[in-house]
Amino acid sequence: MILLIQLDTDIEGKTIYFGEMMKIAKQNGFGLCGGWEYDGGFIDGIMHREGPDTYYVRIPFHVIEGELDRPNALLKFKRPFVIKHVVNFGLDKEEQSLLAATGINQFQEPADKDGYIRDKSRWEELGEQAVSQLLQHMPDNRSIS
């Protein structure tokens, strides 16, 4: 069974400033993954959602200059990949908030953090297309080996 699919794209090694990347990401349905650190993180985009299953394209990066929360932090991208996240729609017995009462709590543990991915070629193709679309909006003059 496959837990993630690594993608072959031209984004690996590209650099861009954080502020510029966040504008481009937002315009193309991507966002900064919540688990970032000052020296790196992930840009995530939802490719498909059906029931509790959500397929993401995730683009890792590290900061090569500055700190991540600053617009002038320079990012360098690593190899992107596809993951599947399975949301737990049940109630969280420990949580007393209104969100938990509705059965959808963003802080609740997922049913399966790294869901198994079936149909590898489909998700590989869709992931590469999503990264390619994002690349079309990025300046192409920055690449560091």
N, CA, C and O atoms as CSV, one atom per row, in Angstrom:
chain,resi,resn,atom,element,x,y,z
A,1,MET,N,N,0.834,-1.190,0.000
A,1,MET,CA,C,0.000,0.000,0.000
A,1,MET,C,C,0.878,1.252,0.000
A,1,MET,O,O,1.963,1.272,0.580
A,2,ILE,N,N,0.392,2.267,-0.648
A,2,ILE,CA,C,1.145,3.510,-0.816
A,2,ILE,C,C,0.627,4.562,0.161
A,2,ILE,O,O,-0.579,4.798,0.241
A,3,LEU,N,N,1.544,5.201,0.911
A,3,LEU,CA,C,1.174,6.270,1.835
A,3,LEU,C,C,1.398,7.657,1.247
A,3,LEU,O,O,0.691,8.603,1.596
A,4,LEU,N,N,2.371,7.781,0.362
A,4,LEU,CA,C,2.584,9.050,-0.325
A,4,LEU,C,C,3.185,8.779,-1.687
A,4,LEU,O,O,3.827,7.753,-1.912
A,5,ILE,N,N,2.965,9.713,-2.587
A,5,ILE,CA,C,3.482,9.588,-3.953
A,5,ILE,C,C,4.386,10.788,-4.208
A,5,ILE,O,O,3.926,11.929,-4.212
A,6,GLN,N,N,5.667,10.527,-4.421
A,6,GLN,CA,C,6.589,11.613,-4.755
A,6,GLN,C,C,6.377,12.001,-6.212
A,6,GLN,O,O,6.133,11.149,-7.067
A,7,LEU,N,N,6.473,13.299,-6.482
A,7,LEU,CA,C,6.185,13.834,-7.807
A,7,LEU,C,C,7.455,14.338,-8.491
A,7,LEU,O,O,8.364,14.864,-7.848
A,8,ASP,N,N,7.490,14.163,-9.799
A,8,ASP,CA,C,8.578,14.709,-10.608
A,8,ASP,C,C,8.082,16.008,-11.240
A,8,ASP,O,O,7.281,15.984,-12.174
A,9,THR,N,N,8.565,17.145,-10.723
A,9,THR,CA,C,8.147,18.452,-11.230
A,9,THR,C,C,9.372,19.358,-11.330
A,9,THR,O,O,10.470,18.998,-10.906
A,10,ASP,N,N,9.155,20.526,-11.893
A,10,ASP,CA,C,10.233,21.500,-12.032
A,10,ASP,C,C,10.327,22.458,-10.848
A,10,ASP,O,O,11.143,23.380,-10.872
A,11,ILE,N,N,9.516,22.264,-9.820
A,11,ILE,CA,C,9.537,23.203,-8.684
A,11,ILE,C,C,10.707,22.945,-7.744
A,11,ILE,O,O,11.166,23.859,-7.060
A,12,GLU,N,N,11.187,21.722,-7.706
A,12,GLU,CA,C,12.279,21.374,-6.808
A,12,GLU,C,C,13.514,22.228,-7.135
A,12,GLU,O,O,13.960,22.277,-8.281
A,13,GLY,N,N,14.060,22.901,-6.106
A,13,GLY,CA,C,15.225,23.756,-6.297
A,13,GLY,C,C,14.890,25.202,-6.609
A,13,GLY,O,O,15.766,26.063,-6.532
A,14,LYS,N,N,13.634,25.493,-6.962
A,14,LYS,CA,C,13.229,26.875,-7.238
A,14,LYS,C,C,13.189,27.661,-5.941
A,14,LYS,O,O,12.947,27.103,-4.870
A,15,THR,N,N,13.426,28.952,-6.045
A,15,THR,CA,C,13.362,29.829,-4.884
A,15,THR,C,C,12.380,30.957,-5.150
A,15,THR,O,O,12.145,31.353,-6.292
A,16,ILE,N,N,11.818,31.460,-4.066
A,16,ILE,CA,C,10.869,32.576,-4.151
A,16,ILE,C,C,10.740,33.181,-2.763
A,16,ILE,O,O,10.970,32.497,-1.766
A,17,TYR,N,N,10.379,34.440,-2.688
A,17,TYR,CA,C,10.167,35.084,-1.405
A,17,TYR,C,C,8.809,34.678,-0.832
A,17,TYR,O,O,7.831,34.519,-1.563
A,18,PHE,N,N,8.773,34.515,0.481
A,18,PHE,CA,C,7.583,34.043,1.172
A,18,PHE,C,C,6.346,34.883,0.850
A,18,PHE,O,O,5.294,34.328,0.529
A,19,GLY,N,N,6.455,36.208,0.930
A,19,GLY,CA,C,5.307,37.080,0.660
A,19,GLY,C,C,4.757,36.880,-0.737
A,19,GLY,O,O,3.544,36.804,-0.932
A,20,GLU,N,N,5.646,36.797,-1.701
A,20,GLU,CA,C,5.260,36.583,-3.096
A,20,GLU,C,C,4.600,35.201,-3.259
A,20,GLU,O,O,3.593,35.063,-3.955
A,21,MET,N,N,5.180,34.190,-2.611
A,21,MET,CA,C,4.650,32.833,-2.724
A,21,MET,C,C,3.259,32.727,-2.120
A,21,MET,O,O,2.396,32.046,-2.674
A,22,MET,N,N,3.030,33.386,-0.998
A,22,MET,CA,C,1.718,33.297,-0.350
A,22,MET,C,C,0.625,33.915,-1.224
A,22,MET,O,O,-0.495,33.406,-1.262
A,23,LYS,N,N,0.940,35.001,-1.922
A,23,LYS,CA,C,-0.042,35.597,-2.849
A,23,LYS,C,C,-0.361,34.622,-3.977
A,23,LYS,O,O,-1.527,34.400,-4.303
A,24,ILE,N,N,0.673,34.046,-4.565
A,24,ILE,CA,C,0.497,33.095,-5.665
A,24,ILE,C,C,-0.244,31.851,-5.185
A,24,ILE,O,O,-1.146,31.356,-5.861
A,25,ALA,N,N,0.144,31.353,-4.017
A,25,ALA,CA,C,-0.494,30.154,-3.465
A,25,ALA,C,C,-1.986,30.387,-3.260
A,25,ALA,O,O,-2.807,29.577,-3.689
A,26,LYS,N,N,-2.333,31.479,-2.613
A,26,LYS,CA,C,-3.737,31.784,-2.327
A,26,LYS,C,C,-4.559,31.895,-3.608
A,26,LYS,O,O,-5.678,31.387,-3.673
A,27,GLN,N,N,-4.019,32.548,-4.610
A,27,GLN,CA,C,-4.719,32.715,-5.883
A,27,GLN,C,C,-4.955,31.385,-6.600
A,27,GLN,O,O,-5.825,31.289,-7.465
A,28,ASN,N,N,-4.181,30.366,-6.239
A,28,ASN,CA,C,-4.273,29.065,-6.911
A,28,ASN,C,C,-4.776,27.950,-5.995
A,28,ASN,O,O,-4.592,26.770,-6.293
A,29,GLY,N,N,-5.407,28.319,-4.888
A,29,GLY,CA,C,-6.015,27.333,-4.012
A,29,GLY,C,C,-5.049,26.591,-3.097
A,29,GLY,O,O,-5.391,25.535,-2.566
A,30,PHE,N,N,-3.864,27.123,-2.908
A,30,PHE,CA,C,-2.871,26.531,-2.013
A,30,PHE,C,C,-2.765,27.376,-0.755
A,30,PHE,O,O,-3.213,28.523,-0.733
A,31,GLY,N,N,-2.180,26.819,0.281
A,31,GLY,CA,C,-1.963,27.570,1.497
A,31,GLY,C,C,-0.797,26.993,2.281
A,31,GLY,O,O,-0.295,25.911,1.978
A,32,LEU,N,N,-0.382,27.732,3.288
A,32,LEU,CA,C,0.709,27.293,4.152
A,32,LEU,C,C,0.163,26.256,5.121
A,32,LEU,O,O,-0.812,26.512,5.829
A,33,CYS,N,N,0.784,25.100,5.152
A,33,CYS,CA,C,0.383,24.031,6.073
A,33,CYS,C,C,0.597,24.505,7.503
A,33,CYS,O,O,1.590,25.175,7.790
A,34,GLY,N,N,-0.320,24.166,8.401
A,34,GLY,CA,C,-0.269,24.640,9.783
A,34,GLY,C,C,0.932,24.196,10.590
A,34,GLY,O,O,1.220,24.811,11.617
A,35,GLY,N,N,1.645,23.166,10.183
A,35,GLY,CA,C,2.764,22.657,10.956
A,35,GLY,C,C,4.104,23.246,10.568
A,35,GLY,O,O,5.102,22.525,10.575
A,36,TRP,N,N,4.172,24.531,10.228
A,36,TRP,CA,C,5.423,25.126,9.773
A,36,TRP,C,C,6.329,25.511,10.935
A,36,TRP,O,O,5.883,25.676,12.070
A,37,GLU,N,N,7.595,25.646,10.621
A,37,GLU,CA,C,8.621,26.127,11.548
A,37,GLU,C,C,9.250,27.357,10.900
A,37,GLU,O,O,9.005,27.627,9.724
A,38,TYR,N,N,10.045,28.095,11.640
A,38,TYR,CA,C,10.672,29.290,11.065
A,38,TYR,C,C,11.671,28.964,9.966
A,38,TYR,O,O,11.989,29.823,9.144
A,39,ASP,N,N,12.173,27.722,9.942
A,39,ASP,CA,C,13.164,27.360,8.932
A,39,ASP,C,C,12.592,26.493,7.815
A,39,ASP,O,O,13.343,26.046,6.948
A,40,GLY,N,N,11.287,26.244,7.811
A,40,GLY,CA,C,10.705,25.454,6.734
A,40,GLY,C,C,9.261,25.098,6.985
A,40,GLY,O,O,8.702,25.369,8.047
A,41,GLY,N,N,8.665,24.475,5.967
A,41,GLY,CA,C,7.264,24.088,6.065
A,41,GLY,C,C,6.788,23.467,4.768
A,41,GLY,O,O,7.575,22.930,3.988
A,42,PHE,N,N,5.482,23.550,4.553
A,42,PHE,CA,C,4.851,22.966,3.370
A,42,PHE,C,C,3.799,23.917,2.811
A,42,PHE,O,O,3.108,24.610,3.558
A,43,ILE,N,N,3.691,23.937,1.499
A,43,ILE,CA,C,2.581,24.576,0.812
A,43,ILE,C,C,1.649,23.435,0.420
A,43,ILE,O,O,2.073,22.488,-0.243
A,44,ASP,N,N,0.388,23.517,0.824
A,44,ASP,CA,C,-0.581,22.455,0.552
A,44,ASP,C,C,-1.679,22.933,-0.379
A,44,ASP,O,O,-2.094,24.091,-0.341
A,45,GLY,N,N,-2.140,22.013,-1.215
A,45,GLY,CA,C,-3.299,22.261,-2.052
A,45,GLY,C,C,-4.191,21.034,-2.045
A,45,GLY,O,O,-3.711,19.909,-2.186
A,46,ILE,N,N,-5.486,21.248,-1.882
A,46,ILE,CA,C,-6.433,20.140,-1.918
A,46,ILE,C,C,-6.727,19.820,-3.377
A,46,ILE,O,O,-7.142,20.686,-4.147
A,47,MET,N,N,-6.505,18.560,-3.742
A,47,MET,CA,C,-6.793,18.124,-5.112
A,47,MET,C,C,-8.188,17.545,-5.237
A,47,MET,O,O,-8.860,17.724,-6.253
A,48,HIS,N,N,-8.625,16.838,-4.177
A,48,HIS,CA,C,-9.919,16.151,-4.256
A,48,HIS,C,C,-10.402,15.829,-2.853
A,48,HIS,O,O,-9.626,15.426,-1.987
A,49,ARG,N,N,-11.687,16.012,-2.649
A,49,ARG,CA,C,-12.291,15.671,-1.359
A,49,ARG,C,C,-13.565,14.889,-1.630
A,49,ARG,O,O,-14.434,15.321,-2.387
A,50,GLU,N,N,-13.654,13.732,-0.994
A,50,GLU,CA,C,-14.846,12.897,-1.134
A,50,GLU,C,C,-15.096,12.194,0.196
A,50,GLU,O,O,-14.302,11.358,0.627
A,51,GLY,N,N,-16.210,12.542,0.840
A,51,GLY,CA,C,-16.487,11.989,2.159
A,51,GLY,C,C,-15.360,12.351,3.105
A,51,GLY,O,O,-14.950,13.511,3.152
A,52,PRO,N,N,-14.846,11.384,3.865
A,52,PRO,CA,C,-13.773,11.684,4.807
A,52,PRO,C,C,-12.383,11.742,4.156
A,52,PRO,O,O,-11.417,12.123,4.817
A,53,ASP,N,N,-12.265,11.373,2.886
A,53,ASP,CA,C,-10.975,11.315,2.192
A,53,ASP,C,C,-10.641,12.639,1.508
A,53,ASP,O,O,-11.438,13.171,0.736
A,54,THR,N,N,-9.456,13.158,1.803
A,54,THR,CA,C,-8.976,14.364,1.135
A,54,THR,C,C,-7.580,14.077,0.608
A,54,THR,O,O,-6.715,13.611,1.349
A,55,TYR,N,N,-7.360,14.358,-0.681
A,55,TYR,CA,C,-6.060,14.179,-1.321
A,55,TYR,C,C,-5.403,15.550,-1.459
A,55,TYR,O,O,-5.990,16.489,-1.997
A,56,TYR,N,N,-4.177,15.639,-0.961
A,56,TYR,CA,C,-3.423,16.887,-0.992
A,56,TYR,C,C,-2.175,16.734,-1.846
A,56,TYR,O,O,-1.564,15.667,-1.897
A,57,VAL,N,N,-1.806,17.826,-2.517
A,57,VAL,CA,C,-0.459,17.926,-3.055
A,57,VAL,C,C,0.282,18.797,-2.046
A,57,VAL,O,O,-0.188,19.871,-1.672
A,58,ARG,N,N,1.434,18.326,-1.616
A,58,ARG,CA,C,2.213,19.009,-0.581
A,58,ARG,C,C,3.594,19.326,-1.136
A,58,ARG,O,O,4.287,18.448,-1.650
A,59,ILE,N,N,3.982,20.591,-1.027
A,59,ILE,CA,C,5.274,21.043,-1.541
A,59,ILE,C,C,6.134,21.502,-0.365
A,59,ILE,O,O,5.897,22.572,0.196
A,60,PRO,N,N,7.127,20.703,0.009
A,60,PRO,CA,C,7.994,21.097,1.120
A,60,PRO,C,C,8.997,22.171,0.689
A,60,PRO,O,O,9.386,22.247,-0.476
A,61,PHE,N,N,9.397,22.983,1.636
A,61,PHE,CA,C,10.413,24.004,1.370
A,61,PHE,C,C,11.207,24.241,2.648
A,61,PHE,O,O,10.767,23.897,3.745
A,62,HIS,N,N,12.367,24.826,2.485
A,62,HIS,CA,C,13.102,25.311,3.645
A,62,HIS,C,C,13.498,26.761,3.386
A,62,HIS,O,O,13.610,27.195,2.239
A,63,VAL,N,N,13.703,27.486,4.449
A,63,VAL,CA,C,14.056,28.896,4.371
A,63,VAL,C,C,15.572,28.987,4.260
A,63,VAL,O,O,16.296,28.478,5.116
A,64,ILE,N,N,16.047,29.631,3.210
A,64,ILE,CA,C,17.491,29.755,3.034
A,64,ILE,C,C,18.004,31.139,3.432
A,64,ILE,O,O,19.209,31.382,3.491
A,65,GLU,N,N,17.044,32.050,3.705
A,65,GLU,CA,C,17.412,33.400,4.113
A,65,GLU,C,C,16.233,34.011,4.861
A,65,GLU,O,O,15.124,34.051,4.327
A,66,GLY,N,N,16.449,34.485,6.082
A,66,GLY,CA,C,15.386,35.123,6.847
A,66,GLY,C,C,14.595,34.135,7.690
A,66,GLY,O,O,15.025,33.006,7.926
A,67,GLU,N,N,13.411,34.594,8.144
A,67,GLU,CA,C,12.512,33.769,8.944
A,67,GLU,C,C,11.167,33.680,8.242
A,67,GLU,O,O,10.711,34.646,7.630
A,68,LEU,N,N,10.545,32.533,8.333
A,68,LEU,CA,C,9.356,32.216,7.547
A,68,LEU,C,C,8.217,33.203,7.662
A,68,LEU,O,O,7.540,33.442,6.662
A,69,ASP,N,N,7.969,33.779,8.790
A,69,ASP,CA,C,6.816,34.662,8.911
A,69,ASP,C,C,7.061,36.056,8.328
A,69,ASP,O,O,6.211,36.937,8.458
A,70,ARG,N,N,8.187,36.259,7.702
A,70,ARG,CA,C,8.535,37.551,7.087
A,70,ARG,C,C,8.363,37.477,5.573
A,70,ARG,O,O,8.753,36.481,4.963
A,71,PRO,N,N,7.787,38.508,4.952
A,71,PRO,CA,C,7.578,38.483,3.498
A,71,PRO,C,C,8.869,38.318,2.696
A,71,PRO,O,O,8.848,37.776,1.590
A,72,ASN,N,N,9.997,38.784,3.251
A,72,ASN,CA,C,11.258,38.714,2.513
A,72,ASN,C,C,12.074,37.458,2.818
A,72,ASN,O,O,13.240,37.374,2.431
A,73,ALA,N,N,11.481,36.483,3.504
A,73,ALA,CA,C,12.177,35.201,3.722
A,73,ALA,C,C,12.282,34.490,2.378
A,73,ALA,O,O,11.298,34.388,1.645
A,74,LEU,N,N,13.457,34.007,2.062
A,74,LEU,CA,C,13.672,33.324,0.789
A,74,LEU,C,C,13.490,31.820,0.984
A,74,LEU,O,O,14.156,31.202,1.814
A,75,LEU,N,N,12.578,31.244,0.204
A,75,LEU,CA,C,12.252,29.822,0.291
A,75,LEU,C,C,12.905,29.049,-0.840
A,75,LEU,O,O,13.073,29.571,-1.943
A,76,LYS,N,N,13.268,27.817,-0.568
A,76,LYS,CA,C,13.756,26.908,-1.601
A,76,LYS,C,C,12.924,25.634,-1.512
A,76,LYS,O,O,12.820,25.022,-0.449
A,77,PHE,N,N,12.334,25.243,-2.637
A,77,PHE,CA,C,11.432,24.095,-2.658
A,77,PHE,C,C,12.158,22.768,-2.779
A,77,PHE,O,O,13.191,22.647,-3.437
A,78,LYS,N,N,11.578,21.778,-2.117
A,78,LYS,CA,C,12.045,20.395,-2.197
A,78,LYS,C,C,11.056,19.613,-3.064
A,78,LYS,O,O,10.164,20.197,-3.680
A,79,ARG,N,N,11.217,18.316,-3.106
A,79,ARG,CA,C,10.387,17.470,-3.963
A,79,ARG,C,C,8.959,17.352,-3.420
A,79,ARG,O,O,8.764,16.936,-2.278
A,80,PRO,N,N,7.957,17.719,-4.237
A,80,PRO,CA,C,6.567,17.638,-3.781
A,80,PRO,C,C,6.047,16.198,-3.786
A,80,PRO,O,O,6.629,15.305,-4.400
A,81,PHE,N,N,4.934,16.009,-3.082
A,81,PHE,CA,C,4.326,14.686,-3.015
A,81,PHE,C,C,2.824,14.794,-2.781
A,81,PHE,O,O,2.312,15.863,-2.448
A,82,VAL,N,N,2.133,13.688,-2.959
A,82,VAL,CA,C,0.693,13.586,-2.731
A,82,VAL,C,C,0.479,12.747,-1.478
A,82,VAL,O,O,1.120,11.713,-1.294
A,83,ILE,N,N,-0.429,13.206,-0.619
A,83,ILE,CA,C,-0.835,12.432,0.550
A,83,ILE,C,C,-2.352,12.403,0.612
A,83,ILE,O,O,-3.036,13.225,0.002
A,84,LYS,N,N,-2.853,11.447,1.354
A,84,LYS,CA,C,-4.297,11.324,1.582
A,84,LYS,C,C,-4.542,11.435,3.074
A,84,LYS,O,O,-3.874,10.783,3.877
A,85,HIS,N,N,-5.498,12.259,3.432
A,85,HIS,CA,C,-5.857,12.471,4.839
A,85,HIS,C,C,-7.305,12.020,5.001
A,85,HIS,O,O,-8.173,12.418,4.224
A,86,VAL,N,N,-7.561,11.203,5.991
A,86,VAL,CA,C,-8.911,10.717,6.243
A,86,VAL,C,C,-9.426,11.391,7.509
A,86,VAL,O,O,-8.893,11.164,8.596
A,87,VAL,N,N,-10.467,12.225,7.372
A,87,VAL,CA,C,-11.016,12.991,8.478
A,87,VAL,C,C,-11.918,12.124,9.341
A,87,VAL,O,O,-12.663,11.282,8.840
A,88,ASN,N,N,-11.838,12.344,10.643
A,88,ASN,CA,C,-12.692,11.654,11.600
A,88,ASN,C,C,-13.920,12.529,11.845
A,88,ASN,O,O,-13.809,13.580,12.477
A,89,PHE,N,N,-15.089,12.113,11.353
A,89,PHE,CA,C,-16.304,12.902,11.521
A,89,PHE,C,C,-17.040,12.600,12.825
A,89,PHE,O,O,-18.096,13.177,13.083
A,90,GLY,N,N,-16.502,11.713,13.642
A,90,GLY,CA,C,-17.154,11.373,14.913
A,90,GLY,C,C,-16.957,12.449,15.957
A,90,GLY,O,O,-16.189,13.389,15.752
A,91,LEU,N,N,-17.647,12.314,17.076
A,91,LEU,CA,C,-17.508,13.272,18.164
A,91,LEU,C,C,-16.252,12.985,18.972
A,91,LEU,O,O,-15.885,11.828,19.180
A,92,ASP,N,N,-15.604,14.034,19.419
A,92,ASP,CA,C,-14.447,13.935,20.283
A,92,ASP,C,C,-14.961,13.979,21.721
A,92,ASP,O,O,-15.418,15.029,22.174
A,93,LYS,N,N,-14.899,12.888,22.430
A,93,LYS,CA,C,-15.482,12.781,23.767
A,93,LYS,C,C,-14.773,13.685,24.778
A,93,LYS,O,O,-15.358,14.030,25.805
A,94,GLU,N,N,-13.520,14.076,24.504
A,94,GLU,CA,C,-12.764,14.935,25.403
A,94,GLU,C,C,-13.105,16.406,25.212
A,94,GLU,O,O,-12.878,17.211,26.116
A,95,GLU,N,N,-13.637,16.767,24.073
A,95,GLU,CA,C,-13.835,18.164,23.699
A,95,GLU,C,C,-15.261,18.605,24.034
A,95,GLU,O,O,-16.213,17.860,23.803
A,96,GLN,N,N,-15.406,19.800,24.572
A,96,GLN,CA,C,-16.720,20.303,24.959
A,96,GLN,C,C,-17.164,21.483,24.094
A,96,GLN,O,O,-18.188,22.098,24.393
A,97,SER,N,N,-16.438,21.815,23.046
A,97,SER,CA,C,-16.750,23.002,22.258
A,97,SER,C,C,-17.947,22.789,21.340
A,97,SER,O,O,-18.379,21.661,21.104
A,98,LEU,N,N,-18.469,23.890,20.833
A,98,LEU,CA,C,-19.571,23.845,19.882
A,98,LEU,C,C,-19.171,23.090,18.623
A,98,LEU,O,O,-19.980,22.365,18.044
A,99,LEU,N,N,-17.907,23.261,18.195
A,99,LEU,CA,C,-17.439,22.549,17.006
A,99,LEU,C,C,-17.511,21.045,17.203
A,99,LEU,O,O,-17.901,20.312,16.295
A,100,ALA,N,N,-17.140,20.595,18.370
A,100,ALA,CA,C,-17.195,19.163,18.643
A,100,ALA,C,C,-18.634,18.683,18.671
A,100,ALA,O,O,-18.930,17.571,18.232
A,101,ALA,N,N,-19.526,19.510,19.181
A,101,ALA,CA,C,-20.934,19.126,19.248
A,101,ALA,C,C,-21.528,18.952,17.857
A,101,ALA,O,O,-22.455,18.162,17.676
A,102,THR,N,N,-21.009,19.676,16.880
A,102,THR,CA,C,-21.524,19.537,15.517
A,102,THR,C,C,-20.955,18.309,14.833
A,102,THR,O,O,-21.457,17.900,13.786
A,103,GLY,N,N,-19.904,17.703,15.411
A,103,GLY,CA,C,-19.298,16.511,14.824
A,103,GLY,C,C,-18.140,16.814,13.896
A,103,GLY,O,O,-17.508,15.892,13.381
A,104,ILE,N,N,-17.846,18.089,13.671
A,104,ILE,CA,C,-16.717,18.461,12.814
A,104,ILE,C,C,-15.817,19.383,13.615
A,104,ILE,O,O,-16.140,20.553,13.819
A,105,ASN,N,N,-14.708,18.866,14.061
A,105,ASN,CA,C,-13.776,19.612,14.888
A,105,ASN,C,C,-12.412,19.587,14.222
A,105,ASN,O,O,-11.809,18.524,14.073
A,106,GLN,N,N,-11.921,20.761,13.820
A,106,GLN,CA,C,-10.646,20.815,13.109
A,106,GLN,C,C,-9.470,20.363,13.952
A,106,GLN,O,O,-8.414,20.044,13.404
A,107,PHE,N,N,-9.620,20.326,15.278
A,107,PHE,CA,C,-8.526,19.927,16.139
A,107,PHE,C,C,-8.591,18.454,16.520
A,107,PHE,O,O,-7.712,17.950,17.219
A,108,GLN,N,N,-9.617,17.773,16.068
A,108,GLN,CA,C,-9.792,16.369,16.381
A,108,GLN,C,C,-8.817,15.530,15.567
A,108,GLN,O,O,-8.516,15.859,14.419
A,109,GLU,N,N,-8.327,14.458,16.155
A,109,GLU,CA,C,-7.424,13.559,15.455
A,109,GLU,C,C,-8.138,12.934,14.255
A,109,GLU,O,O,-9.293,12.525,14.375
A,110,PRO,N,N,-7.468,12.851,13.094
A,110,PRO,CA,C,-8.088,12.210,11.938
A,110,PRO,C,C,-8.218,10.706,12.162
A,110,PRO,O,O,-7.503,10.124,12.977
A,111,ALA,N,N,-9.133,10.092,11.431
A,111,ALA,CA,C,-9.316,8.647,11.525
A,111,ALA,C,C,-8.052,7.936,11.049
A,111,ALA,O,O,-7.687,6.894,11.594
A,112,ASP,N,N,-7.389,8.482,10.053
A,112,ASP,CA,C,-6.188,7.892,9.482
A,112,ASP,C,C,-5.351,9.037,8.932
A,112,ASP,O,O,-5.624,9.530,7.837
A,113,LYS,N,N,-4.321,9.472,9.685
A,113,LYS,CA,C,-3.526,10.635,9.281
A,113,LYS,C,C,-2.939,10.479,7.883
A,113,LYS,O,O,-2.971,11.415,7.084
A,114,ASP,N,N,-2.420,9.334,7.600
A,114,ASP,CA,C,-1.811,9.076,6.296
A,114,ASP,C,C,-2.538,7.910,5.660
A,114,ASP,O,O,-2.104,6.762,5.753
A,115,GLY,N,N,-3.648,8.220,5.012
A,115,GLY,CA,C,-4.456,7.184,4.395
A,115,GLY,C,C,-3.724,6.533,3.234
A,115,GLY,O,O,-2.912,7.169,2.563
A,116,TYR,N,N,-4.013,5.287,3.010
A,116,TYR,CA,C,-3.428,4.567,1.888
A,116,TYR,C,C,-3.977,5.125,0.582
A,116,TYR,O,O,-5.162,5.446,0.485
A,117,ILE,N,N,-3.118,5.236,-0.414
A,117,ILE,CA,C,-3.504,5.794,-1.705
A,117,ILE,C,C,-3.601,4.671,-2.728
A,117,ILE,O,O,-2.652,3.920,-2.953
A,118,ARG,N,N,-4.749,4.585,-3.326
A,118,ARG,CA,C,-4.950,3.631,-4.413
A,118,ARG,C,C,-4.926,4.405,-5.733
A,118,ARG,O,O,-5.112,5.622,-5.732
A,119,ASP,N,N,-4.708,3.744,-6.817
A,119,ASP,CA,C,-4.675,4.361,-8.147
A,119,ASP,C,C,-3.556,5.408,-8.229
A,119,ASP,O,O,-3.793,6.582,-8.515
A,120,LYS,N,N,-2.335,4.941,-7.968
A,120,LYS,CA,C,-1.148,5.801,-7.912
A,120,LYS,C,C,-1.005,6.692,-9.140
A,120,LYS,O,O,-0.740,7.886,-8.997
A,121,SER,N,N,-1.172,6.151,-10.329
A,121,SER,CA,C,-0.937,6.940,-11.540
A,121,SER,C,C,-1.913,8.115,-11.651
A,121,SER,O,O,-1.538,9.184,-12.133
A,122,ARG,N,N,-3.151,7.928,-11.214
A,122,ARG,CA,C,-4.139,9.012,-11.266
A,122,ARG,C,C,-3.699,10.171,-10.382
A,122,ARG,O,O,-3.674,11.319,-10.827
A,123,TRP,N,N,-3.352,9.877,-9.132
A,123,TRP,CA,C,-2.990,10.927,-8.191
A,123,TRP,C,C,-1.635,11.540,-8.511
A,123,TRP,O,O,-1.406,12.720,-8.247
A,124,GLU,N,N,-0.747,10.752,-9.072
A,124,GLU,CA,C,0.545,11.271,-9.515
A,124,GLU,C,C,0.336,12.306,-10.619
A,124,GLU,O,O,0.925,13.386,-10.583
A,125,GLU,N,N,-0.496,11.975,-11.590
A,125,GLU,CA,C,-0.778,12.886,-12.698
A,125,GLU,C,C,-1.469,14.154,-12.204
A,125,GLU,O,O,-1.086,15.258,-12.592
A,126,LEU,N,N,-2.478,14.007,-11.357
A,126,LEU,CA,C,-3.184,15.179,-10.828
A,126,LEU,C,C,-2.268,16.056,-9.976
A,126,LEU,O,O,-2.346,17.282,-10.041
A,127,GLY,N,N,-1.410,15.435,-9.185
A,127,GLY,CA,C,-0.471,16.200,-8.370
A,127,GLY,C,C,0.520,16.986,-9.212
A,127,GLY,O,O,0.800,18.153,-8.936
A,128,GLU,N,N,1.045,16.340,-10.236
A,128,GLU,CA,C,1.997,17.018,-11.120
A,128,GLU,C,C,1.320,18.162,-11.875
A,128,GLU,O,O,1.937,19.201,-12.107
A,129,GLN,N,N,0.062,17.978,-12.255
A,129,GLN,CA,C,-0.682,19.056,-12.917
A,129,GLN,C,C,-0.891,20.237,-11.972
A,129,GLN,O,O,-0.762,21.391,-12.382
A,130,ALA,N,N,-1.212,19.955,-10.715
A,130,ALA,CA,C,-1.436,21.019,-9.730
A,130,ALA,C,C,-0.158,21.822,-9.503
A,130,ALA,O,O,-0.202,23.050,-9.440
A,131,VAL,N,N,0.975,21.140,-9.380
A,131,VAL,CA,C,2.253,21.835,-9.184
A,131,VAL,C,C,2.616,22.622,-10.436
A,131,VAL,O,O,3.117,23.743,-10.339
A,132,SER,N,N,2.372,22.058,-11.596
A,132,SER,CA,C,2.652,22.733,-12.862
A,132,SER,C,C,1.837,24.017,-12.986
A,132,SER,O,O,2.349,25.040,-13.440
A,133,GLN,N,N,0.580,23.962,-12.586
A,133,GLN,CA,C,-0.277,25.146,-12.637
A,133,GLN,C,C,0.267,26.230,-11.713
A,133,GLN,O,O,0.285,27.406,-12.074
A,134,LEU,N,N,0.704,25.837,-10.534
A,134,LEU,CA,C,1.281,26.784,-9.586
A,134,LEU,C,C,2.561,27.404,-10.164
A,134,LEU,O,O,2.789,28.608,-10.050
A,135,LEU,N,N,3.376,26.568,-10.777
A,135,LEU,CA,C,4.632,27.036,-11.381
A,135,LEU,C,C,4.410,28.081,-12.468
A,135,LEU,O,O,5.239,28.972,-12.651
A,136,GLN,N,N,3.306,27.976,-13.182
A,136,GLN,CA,C,3.008,28.932,-14.256
A,136,GLN,C,C,2.879,30.357,-13.731
A,136,GLN,O,O,3.087,31.314,-14.477
A,137,HIS,N,N,2.539,30.501,-12.461
A,137,HIS,CA,C,2.344,31.823,-11.870
A,137,HIS,C,C,3.573,32.315,-11.111
A,137,HIS,O,O,3.594,33.442,-10.617
A,138,MET,N,N,4.587,31.475,-11.022
A,138,MET,CA,C,5.805,31.840,-10.309
A,138,MET,C,C,6.847,32.380,-11.281
A,138,MET,O,O,6.901,31.962,-12.437
A,139,PRO,N,N,7.676,33.314,-10.804
A,139,PRO,CA,C,8.770,33.776,-11.667
A,139,PRO,C,C,9.703,32.601,-11.951
A,139,PRO,O,O,9.988,31.809,-11.053
A,140,ASP,N,N,10.172,32.482,-13.168
A,140,ASP,CA,C,11.001,31.338,-13.537
A,140,ASP,C,C,12.491,31.651,-13.556
A,140,ASP,O,O,13.287,30.864,-14.070
A,141,ASN,N,N,12.865,32.782,-13.006
A,141,ASN,CA,C,14.283,33.154,-13.048
A,141,ASN,C,C,15.048,32.784,-11.796
A,141,ASN,O,O,16.226,33.122,-11.682
A,142,ARG,N,N,14.424,32.104,-10.855
A,142,ARG,CA,C,15.122,31.766,-9.613
A,142,ARG,C,C,15.247,30.249,-9.470
A,142,ARG,O,O,14.238,29.547,-9.400
A,143,SER,N,N,16.442,29.758,-9.429
A,143,SER,CA,C,16.701,28.355,-9.173
A,143,SER,C,C,18.105,28.226,-8.605
A,143,SER,O,O,19.070,28.735,-9.175
A,144,ILE,N,N,18.207,27.535,-7.469
A,144,ILE,CA,C,19.492,27.360,-6.806
A,144,ILE,C,C,19.746,25.873,-6.662
A,144,ILE,O,O,18.863,25.141,-6.216
A,145,SER,N,N,20.901,25.418,-7.019
A,145,SER,CA,C,21.220,23.993,-6.903
A,145,SER,C,C,21.635,23.645,-5.494
A,145,SER,O,O,21.941,22.487,-5.208
